[in-house]
């Protein structure tokens, strides 16, 4: 749980003349209850959207991990983890209040978030809130936050905002603060290729006596125009070619072979009703993002295809495929 000193009209000035005295003062503040600033939710998508994930840590159990989200976890791809990746050198520990802290070392927060198996051209949008306490961290330095080794400040849609700050002056050791940070940025699907379909987020705080107090990570996969749900042949629109792919390969196990011409959203396993629904419920779609889709009910024109589909599924057919690499 976040910890902070009592709020006052003017910055609190406390004088300490030794490191033991400072340690004692920080212990009182770090380990005592505090007031939360309100967290915020993404407005560009809902946490209930099928392509969204949400994970929240209000307290941690182990400085080195594992620490699955303790407050919120909506990620069908697995459990996220958050910890101090430099614990052996920072000598960080988990306080009785549940935050990761080191009196004299520099912690390096890391979070690993399982990702959706996005198609080429898809974008994963990040909305990350961090609450830090102690020494003031510098969020403007190079690689202040990276995702899979890439500085997020270089990515599309990057923005940083300080949502709230409550600070005190612990003289002569300087200013400490309870600060709520927000990072937003977009990540191309290619950035997770070859890394186990996970996002690894690393913070470089660069100052000692700073703690990781709270962490909230929201993500949303936004399909590109070429990877609209149901657009299996990558034509940019869900149409007859996608329906033909499903019907001509009905019952095929994609773990054995890949249907010729199937480019986007290849299922892992049997091609069946799920892929047919993908075509019918998105018939004619050419780029509306999933979070703003008004309905998953087929259009009348798509519904009219059902009778044709039922007849087609009953006739003998020959599956054409190519070997999987």
Order of alpha helices (4+ residues) and beta strands (2+ residues): beta-alpha-beta-beta-beta-alpha-beta-beta-beta-beta-beta-beta-beta-beta-beta-beta-alpha-beta-alpha-alpha-alpha-beta
